[in-house]
Amino acid sequence: MNYNGIEINEKFSSSFLKKALLTVNPELPYRGQRKFQDGDYVYTCEVTGKFEYFSGKEIIYFQNEKVYECSFSGGIIK
């Protein structure tokens, strides 16, 4: 998998991102689950495709303000 993220402002929390990524769903084993919230932080993850070839985007909001965005893609290498 390839991924590239950017911190949009100083309200981004790497510890929240780590917490969100630990909630990964075995049925969607890409990054975090589709939505995770802890206090004022909300993590969202949208994925298209199958495990063989997929792409997606995750976004973190703090009090409804976007503070982080990451695009990712990957798949099976033969």
trRosetta pair geometry for C-beta under 8 A, 3 or more apart (Angstrom, degrees):
i j d omega theta_ij theta_ji phi_ij phi_ji
1 30 7.2 148 -118 -154 148 74
1 72 5.9 14 177 -178 108 112
1 73 7.1 174 -151 92 69 30
1 74 3.3 -55 -102 -61 66 149
2 72 6.4 173 90 -150 53 63
2 73 5.6 -6 55 59 96 77
2 74 6.3 164 13 -72 63 83
3 31 7.5 111 -105 -86 149 120
3 70 5.7 20 -179 175 106 114
3 71 7.0 178 -147 91 62 43
3 72 3.8 -15 -99 -99 91 100
3 73 7.9 162 -79 18 58 49
4 70 6.6 171 86 -151 36 72
4 71 5.8 -8 58 58 88 85
4 72 7.6 168 18 -80 57 58
5 58 7.7 -31 -102 68 116 102
5 68 6.3 13 -179 -178 115 98
5 69 6.6 177 -147 95 73 38
5 70 3.3 -28 -92 -94 97 100
5 71 7.8 172 -80 19 54 51
6 68 7.1 176 86 -148 46 58
6 69 5.9 -7 53 60 87 82
6 70 7.5 167 13 -81 56 59
7 10 7.9 58 157 -86 121 30
7 12 4.3 -115 -141 18 100 164
7 67 7.1 -15 -160 159 68 75
7 68 5.7 -26 -112 -101 52 86
8 12 6.9 132 38 -53 65 117
8 66 5.7 35 37 121 166 85
8 67 5.3 -153 54 -158 102 29
8 68 6.1 -143 4 -70 92 31
8 69 6.6 60 -46 -1 115 94
9 12 6.6 149 73 -20 49 90
9 65 7.6 -28 39 137 138 121
9 67 5.5 -84 50 -131 85 80
11 62 4.3 -137 145 56 127 159
11 63 8.0 -78 -178 24 154 99
11 65 6.9 58 63 87 154 120
11 67 4.6 -103 83 -114 95 141
12 17 7.8 12 -179 -35 92 119
12 60 6.6 96 -128 85 80 134
12 62 7.5 -135 -78 -25 35 130
12 67 4.4 -179 -73 149 71 109
12 68 4.7 102 -122 -57 115 108
13 16 3.9 69 90 5 115 109
13 17 6.8 175 97 -11 63 80
13 41 6.3 -77 38 -88 128 148
13 60 7.8 -140 43 162 76 149
13 62 7.5 112 -6 -83 103 126
13 67 7.9 40 1 114 67 146
14 17 5.4 -49 -149 35 40 115
14 18 6.4 44 151 -21 68 101
15 18 5.7 -48 -148 35 34 113
15 19 6.4 38 151 -20 63 104
16 19 5.5 -53 -149 36 34 114
16 20 6.3 35 152 -20 67 104
16 38 6.2 -165 -136 62 97 124
16 41 4.6 -66 -157 153 152 171
16 43 7.2 -179 148 -52 98 113
16 60 6.8 118 107 -150 122 138
17 20 5.7 -54 -148 36 32 111
17 21 6.3 30 155 -18 66 106
17 43 7.2 134 -114 -101 53 129
17 60 6.4 -75 -82 -63 88 149
17 68 6.8 -75 -78 114 123 170
18 21 5.8 -56 -146 37 30 110
18 22 6.6 34 154 -24 63 104
19 22 5.9 -54 -154 29 31 114
19 23 7.4 30 149 -22 60 103
19 36 7.8 -172 117 144 86 139
19 38 6.2 -8 114 -11 144 161
20 23 6.0 -58 -164 25 38 112
20 32 4.2 -22 149 -107 88 158
20 33 7.7 -124 -174 32 77 75
20 36 4.6 160 -130 73 88 144
20 38 7.8 -132 -67 0 83 118
20 43 3.8 76 -132 -16 150 171
20 60 7.5 -151 -8 -97 162 108
21 24 6.4 4 -180 -46 52 99
21 31 6.1 -72 -116 178 87 70
21 32 5.0 -93 -92 -69 40 93
22 32 8.0 6 34 -112 35 93
23 32 5.5 42 64 -156 92 92
23 33 5.0 -64 121 -5 106 110
23 36 5.2 135 56 -100 156 142
24 28 7.3 -138 -169 91 75 74
24 29 5.9 63 165 -132 123 54
24 30 7.6 -173 -140 51 111 41
24 31 6.9 -152 -101 124 103 23
24 32 5.9 -104 -80 -121 64 35
24 33 6.6 176 -123 -50 25 68
25 28 4.6 39 71 40 108 90
25 29 7.3 -117 85 -68 53 51
25 33 4.8 84 -27 -105 106 91
25 34 7.8 -6 1 -12 140 78
26 29 6.1 7 -148 -68 36 102
28 33 6.8 105 69 -126 126 53
28 34 7.0 61 60 -48 171 82
28 45 7.7 141 143 108 135 126
28 47 6.2 163 -157 27 110 147
29 51 7.4 28 51 -112 102 116
30 45 7.1 171 82 168 113 133
30 47 5.3 147 13 -97 161 144
30 54 6.4 -107 -99 113 132 146
30 56 5.9 79 142 20 155 150
30 72 6.8 148 170 100 109 137
30 74 7.6 167 -136 42 92 119
31 45 5.3 -164 71 -127 113 143
31 56 7.0 -148 5 94 118 137
31 58 5.3 -94 100 -51 158 142
31 70 7.5 145 -119 94 160 132
31 72 6.4 143 -51 22 123 158
32 36 5.7 -79 161 -1 132 135
32 43 5.5 -2 87 136 158 138
32 45 5.2 168 67 -27 79 143
32 58 6.6 94 32 -128 102 138
33 36 5.5 107 56 -52 102 102
33 43 8.0 93 60 99 70 112
33 45 6.7 153 103 38 23 124
34 44 6.9 -5 165 -153 55 66
34 45 5.7 -119 -119 63 32 81
34 46 7.4 57 -139 -83 82 50
35 42 7.0 -17 -162 -172 89 95
35 43 7.0 154 -153 85 39 62
35 44 5.4 -4 -100 -106 74 73
35 45 7.7 -154 -59 24 40 72
36 42 7.4 158 84 -158 47 50
36 43 4.4 -3 58 55 95 109
37 41 6.9 166 -151 93 56 57
37 42 4.7 -14 -102 -106 89 76
37 43 7.4 -163 -73 22 42 69
38 41 5.4 -7 64 64 79 103
40 62 5.6 46 128 -162 104 69
40 63 4.9 -15 -171 -56 116 77
41 60 6.3 -14 -165 -170 98 102
41 61 7.1 153 -154 81 48 53
41 62 5.6 -20 -96 -99 70 72
42 60 7.1 159 81 -155 48 53
42 61 4.6 -6 56 56 98 102
42 64 8.0 31 22 -81 130 46
43 58 6.7 -4 -173 -174 90 107
43 59 7.6 163 -153 85 47 45
43 60 5.3 -18 -100 -101 70 80
44 58 6.6 171 89 -151 50 59
44 59 5.1 -6 57 56 98 89
44 60 7.9 180 20 -81 67 35
44 61 7.6 32 -3 -5 105 104
45 56 6.3 31 -178 162 83 133
45 57 7.5 -177 -145 92 50 41
45 58 4.4 -13 -100 -101 81 92
46 56 5.6 -179 93 -152 52 89
46 57 5.6 0 55 54 96 82
46 58 7.8 177 21 -81 60 46
47 54 5.6 3 -175 -178 105 123
47 55 7.4 165 -150 88 62 32
47 56 3.8 -35 -99 -85 64 131
48 54 6.6 164 84 -154 44 72
48 55 5.8 -12 58 62 91 78
48 56 6.6 163 14 -81 63 70
49 52 7.7 -121 165 64 103 67
49 53 5.2 -98 -173 104 137 65
49 54 3.7 -172 82 -106 118 57
49 55 6.1 81 3 13 133 66
49 75 7.7 -71 147 -85 140 108
50 53 6.6 41 61 46 74 60
50 54 6.4 -136 72 -66 22 96
51 54 6.4 -17 -108 -26 23 126
51 75 7.2 127 146 -132 43 62
51 76 7.0 57 129 -39 82 100
52 75 5.3 26 150 -158 38 104
52 76 5.0 -44 -135 13 61 111
53 74 7.8 -157 -136 107 41 36
53 75 3.8 1 -93 -96 52 145
53 76 7.6 -77 -52 23 64 73
54 73 6.6 -172 97 -146 53 58
54 74 6.2 -8 58 61 87 69
54 75 6.2 151 13 -75 66 81
55 71 7.4 -3 -176 -177 96 89
55 72 6.9 174 -153 95 54 51
55 73 4.0 -11 -105 -101 84 95
55 74 8.0 144 -85 14 52 51
56 71 7.4 172 93 -153 42 52
56 72 5.4 -10 62 62 84 91
56 73 7.4 161 17 -80 60 54
57 69 6.9 -11 -173 -169 101 90
57 70 6.9 160 -156 85 55 51
57 71 5.3 -22 -101 -102 81 66
57 72 7.5 169 -85 20 33 72
58 68 7.9 -13 114 117 89 99
58 69 7.4 166 88 -153 53 44
58 70 4.8 -3 55 57 94 102
58 72 7.3 22 -2 1 100 115
59 66 6.0 -50 -171 -132 114 102
59 68 6.8 157 -157 88 45 64
59 69 5.2 -4 -107 -106 79 76
59 70 7.8 -167 -72 24 41 67
60 66 7.5 109 79 -155 48 57
60 67 5.4 -55 100 65 95 90
60 68 4.0 20 40 50 111 109
60 69 7.8 -140 24 -63 69 42
61 64 5.7 3 172 -124 129 18
61 65 6.2 140 -159 62 79 32
61 66 5.7 -46 -99 -90 76 45
61 67 6.6 126 -132 8 24 87
62 65 5.6 -32 68 62 71 90
62 67 4.8 31 3 -22 107 140
66 69 6.6 16 178 -52 119 104
